[in-house]
Amino acid sequence: MQQTSSSTPIVSLRDVQKSFGSLKVLDGVSFTVERGEVLAIIGRSGSGKSTALRCIDRFEKVDGGEISVCGRRVDLPDVDLRALRQDVGIVFQSYNLFPHLTIEQNITLAPCSVKRMGLAEAKALAHKVLAQVGLEEKIHAYPEQLSGGQQQRAAIARSLAMQPKVMLFDEVTSALDPELTGEVLKVIEQLAADGMTMVMVTHEMGFARSIADRIVFMHRGKVHETGPASILTAPTTPELVQFVGTGNLKS
Amino acid sequence: MGGHLNVNHLLFLGHGALWTIGLSLIALIGGGIVGFVIALARISPLRSVRLLSAAYVQLVQGTPLLVILFLGYFGLAAIGLKMSPLAAASASLTLYVAAYLGEIWRGSIQSVPKPQWEAAEGLALSRTQRMMKVILPQAIRIATPPTVGFMVQIVKNTSLASVVGFVELMRSGQIVNNSLFEPFIVYAIIAAVYFAMCYPLSLFSQKLERRMGRGSANFSLA
């Protein structure tokens, strides 16, 4: 089992189609993510990158094509959503912490209710994941008492507490100013260094270039160019040249 | 003509006032329970359940409470289902209150931002867990001020139960007036007592609303 799972990709999309009404958002998207790999999806607003990410966790149902996540066919209607979402952690642009719960309760909620973990064990886990994101001192705070960067780090910790096999990041720094962006990116960098498999939709080109093993450039619902991070410095298609040339590439 | 207002009249009115409070509580509790079910049914994943509950709400909201009371008391009796005034008033008010509270609460549940649902889904919580642990605790805070505000309507609307002969505050006022023929004094007293019941509720509702208005800071206070 270990042998096969290390050779097959954790996430694979094959010819994925998705429309919202008459608007074709994904037009034959294919890519794979190997275990321990960090994949950055970049592209203009409306290029379909967030939709592609959300399809992986089945927040969007696809119209066609195949998606496999951890050996599970996500595109099929009978997929076990709760099992899927225990394997996949997702972090959103707007943090989405639960405002009526403390940071600790935000983190222990899912392990306790989904995995039936004891409260003491879950609290120890909360300490551990908060240490990972450098927020131990905020364990008893409410989300509103935290800065945006701290909230986003707490949201990452909440996801980590479910011990996912792959983490999805959907423009997690887009709502943050540069300083707060930095502290969140540092946490993600550390996760990458620890070997977490990650798919991130990002506008931080400099960050994508430094952390991603592979870049997927999406354009008009298609994977337009894909390759190692070096494609950002030496793009081959005119669209990517234009995209990285329009000031998107922060050094 | 019929003598003067005396302490016995006032005691009788007081008794009626107690029944107004009692009937209000019955309506609130009964309507609250049914209304909660309606609120959940209105956002059910099943289309048929949504349609049925929406039809119920529309039907009740499009019908005067007075007509519902007449149907319950006189209408059902005519087809062989005789109910006491208390039972008829309780049932009618419950149906009526359920439709309104159901809508208030549906709105409260739906005003919890959608990303909260998604975050809970992303953490693999089941639909019931999402509802109980993430959505409802937030929805209850949103729903409290309008619910307390609606209680004012419940208290006032119990006066309609007087038409089926249930002796609450309004009916007891009518009875007292029938012996005294002092409609101005008697109904002024009745009005004052209703006001004394409703005004604190109004104030409380406004206070809650102001507290909510200060933002989600209440989450840590509650």
Interface residues (C-beta under 8 A of the other chain):
Chain A: D57 F59 L81 R82 A83 R85 Q86 V88 G89 I90 F92 S94 N96 L97 F98 P99 H100 L109 A110 S113 V114 Y142 E144 Q145 A155 R158 S159 M162
Chain B: P115 Q116 E118 A119 A120 E121 G122 L123 A124 L125 S126 Q129 K133 V134 P137 Q138 R141 G215 S216 A217 F219 S220 A222
